[in-house]
Amino acid sequence: MEVGERLSISNPQPLRLASTIVAALMVSFSGVSMFPALVIAQDTTYSLKIGRVIATVGKERITNLEYWRRYDEMYRSLKQALGDDFNEEIVGKLRLEKMVLDSLIEEKLYLIIAKERGFKVLDNELRESIQKNPAFQIDGVFDKNYYLLILQRNRLAPEVYEGKLREVLTIEKVRRFILEAGTDAPDVEDQEQTINNYLEDFKNKKKIEVEIHADRISR
């Protein structure tokens, strides 16, 4: 991508595999696998050091640290999903770098839509999501002390984890809203296309500019 390139949020992946993986990643955010995805070290991603800004979505910023955190999450999820079939050639064919950036841009658009339409995650909804997560249960029952212990072992403050989870749940609300308004098609690929179309239309109507500074992306 060129510096300052404006990105179109249309689905660039013709492969069904890519659509399936993207959908699986979204689902993983709200399930058990979401927890390892967030355990990237609080003193990097969620520290006061925000990192270089590699892209903007309207007034929302995407940092270099966010990019590499998401890249590592998606890389691990892809490797887990494909098992023995995983290889670096597939990573290249799927254009994982672009998928990562697209996902972050979409995330910012979701949150902008949520603010405009007043979508919020209530405290009881957040609490219920945490308590239903098997990662925080002992013998099928949520244990608060165990929950705090797991977070502590992974160097995550409760407010950091819960803040990110609240964003994830907010995004899920926006996705449900888009799908309910657009289609009842059960096919995952069709659903993702419906969401992509909505995001593109929203971006254009609200004149939200997406600018990418690819030269700032580095480990």
C-alpha positions in Angstrom: 0.0 0.0 0.0 1.2 3.5 -0.8 1.6 6.1 1.9 -1.7 8.0 2.5 -3.7 5.4 0.5 -7.4 5.5 1.0 -8.8 2.1 1.5 -12.1 0.7 0.2 -13.8 -1.7 2.6 -15.1 -4.1 0.0 -14.3 -7.8 0.4 -11.0 -8.3 -1.4 -10.9 -12.1 -0.7 -12.4 -14.3 -3.4 -11.5 -17.5 -1.5 -14.2 -19.0 0.7 -11.5 -20.0 3.1 -10.6 -16.4 3.7 -14.2 -15.5 4.5 -14.6 -18.5 6.8 -11.4 -17.5 8.7 -12.5 -13.9 9.1 -15.8 -15.0 10.5 -14.1 -17.5 12.8 -11.9 -14.7 14.1 -14.9 -12.5 14.9 -16.5 -15.4 16.8 -13.3 -16.2 18.6 -13.3 -12.7 20.2 -16.4 -13.5 22.3 -15.4 -17.1 23.1 -12.7 -18.9 25.0 -10.1 -18.2 22.4 -10.6 -14.4 23.0 -8.7 -14.6 26.2 -5.3 -15.7 24.8 -5.7 -13.2 22.1 -5.8 -10.4 24.6 -2.8 -11.7 26.6 -0.1 -9.9 24.6 1.4 -8.1 27.6 -0.2 -5.1 29.2 3.1 -3.2 29.2 3.2 -3.0 25.4 -0.2 -2.8 23.7 -2.0 -1.2 26.6 0.7 0.9 28.0 0.9 4.7 27.9 3.2 4.4 24.9 0.7 4.6 22.1 3.2 3.9 19.3 3.4 5.3 15.8 0.1 6.1 14.1 0.0 3.9 10.9 -3.6 4.7 9.8 -6.5 7.0 10.6 -10.2 6.3 10.2 -11.8 9.7 10.5 -10.5 10.9 13.9 -9.8 7.4 15.1 -6.2 6.3 15.1 -4.6 2.9 14.5 -1.1 2.4 15.9 1.8 0.3 15.0 1.4 -1.6 18.2 -2.3 -2.3 17.5 -1.3 -3.6 14.1 1.2 -6.1 15.3 -0.9 -7.3 18.1 -3.7 -8.0 15.7 -1.3 -9.6 13.2 -0.1 -12.0 15.9 -3.7 -12.8 16.9 -4.8 -13.6 13.4 -1.7 -15.5 12.6 -2.2 -17.8 15.6 -5.9 -18.2 14.8 -5.1 -19.0 11.2 -2.5 -21.6 12.2 -4.9 -23.2 14.7 -7.7 -23.3 12.2 -5.7 -25.0 9.4 -3.6 -27.3 11.6 -1.2 -29.4 9.5 -2.3 -27.6 6.3 -0.9 -24.3 7.6 2.1 -22.9 5.8 3.6 -19.5 5.0 2.4 -19.7 1.4 -1.2 -19.6 2.6 -0.4 -16.6 4.7 0.9 -14.9 1.5 -2.1 -15.9 -0.6 -4.5 -14.6 1.9 -2.6 -11.3 2.1 -2.7 -11.5 5.9 -1.1 -8.1 6.3 -4.0 -6.5 4.4 -6.6 -8.6 6.3 -5.1 -7.4 9.5 -5.3 -3.7 8.5 -8.8 -4.2 7.1 -9.9 -5.7 10.4 -8.6 -2.8 12.4 -10.2 -0.3 10.0 -13.5 -2.1 10.3 -13.2 -2.2 14.0 -12.9 1.6 14.1 -15.9 2.0 11.8 -18.0 -0.3 14.0 -17.2 1.8 17.0 -18.0 5.0 15.1 -21.4 3.5 14.1 -21.9 2.4 17.7 -21.4 6.0 19.0 -23.7 7.5 16.4 -26.5 5.0 17.0 -26.1 4.9 20.8 -25.1 1.2 21.1 -23.7 0.5 24.5 -22.7 -2.5 26.5 -24.3 -2.4 29.9 -22.4 -3.5 33.0 -24.6 -6.6 33.5 -24.0 -7.6 29.8 -20.3 -7.3 30.4 -20.5 -9.3 33.6 -22.6 -12.0 32.0 -20.1 -12.4 29.2 -17.2 -12.8 31.6 -19.1 -15.3 33.8 -20.1 -17.4 30.9 -16.5 -17.7 29.6 -15.3 -21.3 30.4 -11.7 -19.9 30.8 -12.9 -18.3 34.1 -14.9 -21.2 35.5 -14.1 -24.0 37.9 -16.2 -27.1 37.4 -18.5 -25.1 35.1 -19.1 -22.3 37.6 -17.6 -18.8 37.4 -15.1 -18.1 40.2 -14.2 -14.4 40.7 -10.9 -15.2 42.5 -9.9 -17.6 39.7 -10.8 -14.9 37.1 -8.6 -12.3 38.8 -5.8 -14.9 39.2 -5.9 -15.7 35.5 -5.7 -12.0 34.6 -2.9 -11.5 37.1 -0.8 -14.4 35.7 -1.1 -12.8 32.3 -0.2 -9.3 33.5 -3.7 -7.9 32.6 -5.5 -5.5 34.9 -9.2 -6.2 35.1 -10.1 -2.8 33.7 -7.9 -3.4 30.7 -9.4 -6.8 29.8 -12.9 -5.6 30.5 -12.4 -2.4 28.5 -11.4 -4.5 25.5 -14.2 -7.0 26.0 -16.7 -4.1 26.1 -15.5 -3.0 22.7 -15.8 -6.5 21.4 -19.3 -6.9 22.6 -20.2 -3.4 21.2 -18.9 -4.6 17.8 -21.0 -7.7 18.0 -24.1 -5.5 18.6 -23.3 -3.4 15.6 -22.8 -6.5 13.4 -26.1 -8.0 14.5 -27.8 -4.7 13.8 -26.4 -4.6 10.3 -27.3 -8.2 9.5 -30.8 -7.9 10.9 -31.3 -4.8 8.7 -29.8 -6.3 5.6 -30.2 -10.0 5.2 -31.2 -13.2 6.9 -28.9 -15.3 4.7 -27.3 -18.1 6.7 -24.2 -18.2 4.5 -21.2 -16.7 6.2 -19.8 -15.3 3.0 -23.0 -13.5 2.2 -23.2 -12.1 5.7 -19.7 -10.7 5.5 -20.4 -9.1 2.2 -23.6 -7.5 3.6 -21.5 -6.1 6.5 -18.7 -4.9 4.1 -21.3 -3.1 1.9 -22.9 -1.4 4.9 -19.5 -0.2 6.2 -18.5 1.1 2.8 -21.9 2.9 2.4 -21.6 4.4 5.9 -18.0 5.5 5.3 -19.0 7.2 2.0 -22.2 8.9 3.4 -20.4 10.3 6.4 -17.3 11.2 4.3 -15.0 9.3 6.6 -11.5 9.3 5.2 -9.2 6.3 5.7 -5.6 7.1 5.4 -2.8 4.5 5.6 0.9 5.2 6.2 2.4 1.9 5.3 6.0 3.2 5.8 5.3 3.4 9.5 4.5 -0.3 9.9 7.5 -2.0 11.5 8.3 -4.4 14.3 
